[in-house]
């Protein structure tokens, strides 16, 4: 097998190369048909970056991972090559196709600004964008809507529950398949009277009904459970047209792979791949101005545990996909898995604050200025410069 | 009388599962007495029905696993030569195996479905709504979920065996019962965790799994600020090695019950957790640590706050949480005393409802309002999935969320409206004005009363009642 020299230097390209601006000026000033679109996929439960973008070129990978290691490209169930000693999990065939077109990049070792191994605290920080624990009760994607100014961007989350990342002052909607409510019906109108003085139920029902109207108009909203591709297509339809959503949050559960990791990841990653493929397919021309970010609250232990799984770790991978992306290598340094390099002798060491990637996306893709990002969208984050090399 | 009628409506809603027809009048003479009488040493009532206990469930799971792991006969030359069996066609042996596996899985899932339906029917009809709410609260603290198949198979016995009998006892006994139950041992991967220096660990490449240890501290007891480190998590994981469930061979060897301590996978030696060293051998070591975690002041503080947040307001009055914490500390975590303190709290008896019902509470309370119970599982399940709370399936060990923002988002309200309409259509016999009076009593606003009275049809009136702000809240 080829030995790769996967060291820190090899991967400096991403972070150091800077960013090419996608848009000059405010996004909100653009006509709906020209606005950029952003989808944030939150993999809840701590997605194992070392399986999503396996660093098969790192000599310590297989010794640490044993049977959980994804084999190098060319071997049975081997990784799909990404170059520089990294691969993509074999379930991610659709994303690998995007890679071939220069529409997929990854950050191999990102982490939150706080070191914590609680899923729930960490998901809060991932979503509220704070620099420390329990600071904010609204989400950075919601604050980004306000920071974009002008005609408000439309925010949408998928599922009955609005995730923290999209909660806040900016009005957002949510949607999931399976409703039979007709928005113009009498009962809905009567309810708006009944909710006239209710600051929670009134506005939320109204937004829900408006989104449902849109779903009805854009095609049949029926999606079979577990059909990730159809869900991706349905979401894409809610993102198109004059009333289409500009920023979307989708939660993906089930990444806490303490035992039997291989099979679980195969299923979860297949779903992630199909969802993205569905989005891409149904967005059609709009894919050109779309960016999808897949992030998780933290990574998993570098070593396999005693039950063919991994425990809570620190750094993980982040994926970027979309027609708005410009071809490029890994974003951020690779810390290596060598002895002595692991964080607390157990986890992949972070080399990049995940907020830097989010800030790069918001600045370069959504046109939000640096000052707002440093103080409002990600409070106390001025020290973490936006990074992201290359958007179309 | 008017004051106690209002208190009755509050008691039945804020601390119960909603009023059934006639219930407000029945409770009105003594709302507090109605509540305190439900605090019984034997725990919360069991939903009626004959359902498999954990030991039987483990048998069923073993049948399923056996069917799942039996290797299919590879189609050899003889099979190819058989008439009608072509390359690519179905291999009868593999097909039979697949069917056996599915049948075993279905048997388990069907029982769980029926148990959930029985629980929902019980909730829709019980006179002890507070005891049921209290039990559901503790069941959610010690979450297990159908998201993992084998844990889900034990979700119903878990509530019956580990939760309900202990919800008015000492918290540490509840914690011990929950953590040692096979549902929890499966759900948080404890059953297969092996001490690396145990006799079994030295023989094969197996090792620790720290999932249960971490959540025991973070979610079940002291909380993330409880003062423990990663080192404490790992030490507790070592102490817990050996907490397991019997397999088929253990059964053949005469093991009864659903919990088994496996001495040969227990990590030997003393353990230090949060500054205290535990020299006990075997099972007693993990139990001693768990008892200390349960008695830790951080546990009292955290869970008192959580009780107040669940029953009163997302951001609860600090005085209430502090009062519950004092009782908890003084009684060493006597949950009957904590429950009585909650009932006595003035914050319970304020008129303004601050909590949005969870989907399950909402659906149950609508059935109660109509004086009916759910007839069949599929529509009930569909409704709960749509509203974001599928049966026995919290998405993570953190359990179901508990704030208005979690349950009353745009899509969730559309789904509630959807279901309310269907429910109202199916209840054509009910008189809407009377139903509203009986369900909400003095909690009903003038606007809702008017809205229900002026609706153009009975279904419309009932749907408006279910969707009204005061019916959505408790």
Interface residues (C-beta under 8 A of the other chain):
Chain A: X44 X45 X66 X116 X117 X118 X119 X120 X121 X157 X159 X160 X161 X162 X167 X172 X173 X174 X175 X176 X178 X179 X180 X181 X186 X187 X188 X190 X191 X193 X194 X195 X196 X197 X198 X200 X201 X204 X205 X207 X208 X209 X211 X212 X225 X253 X254 X256 X258 X259 X305 X306 X307 X309 X311 X312 X344
Chain B: X147 X188 X189 X192 X193 X194 X196 X201 X205 X206 X207 X208 X209 X210 X211 X214 X218 X219 X224 X230 X233 X356 X359 X382 X385 X386 X387 X388 X395 X396 X397 X398 X401 X404 X405 X406 X407 X408 X409 X410 X411 X412 X413 X414 X415 X417 X418 X421 X447 X448 X451 X455 X456 X460 X463 X464 X467 X468 X469 X472
